[in-house]
Amino acid sequence: MKILLNQQSTDLPAQASVQDALALLAPRPPFAVAVNTVFVPKAQYPSHLLQDGDRVEVIAPVTGG
């Protein structure tokens, strides 16, 4: 299946989870994940299955002022 991972087209196997997508990206903590603009709690990364065409955004906090 194809998803958008941080706006990049990415191929994943069927039944892939948020955790599988994160394994490809290997982001440094801290970060948050949204699928189709909906926040996904960290505890749900392994169980939140992705669908073809999903948009996954991995967002790092921005500091400053």
Buried (B, 14 or more C-beta within 10 A) or exposed (E): BEBBBEEEEBEBEEEBBBBBBBEEBEEEEEBBBBBEEEEBEEEBBEEBEBEEEBBBBBEEEEEEE
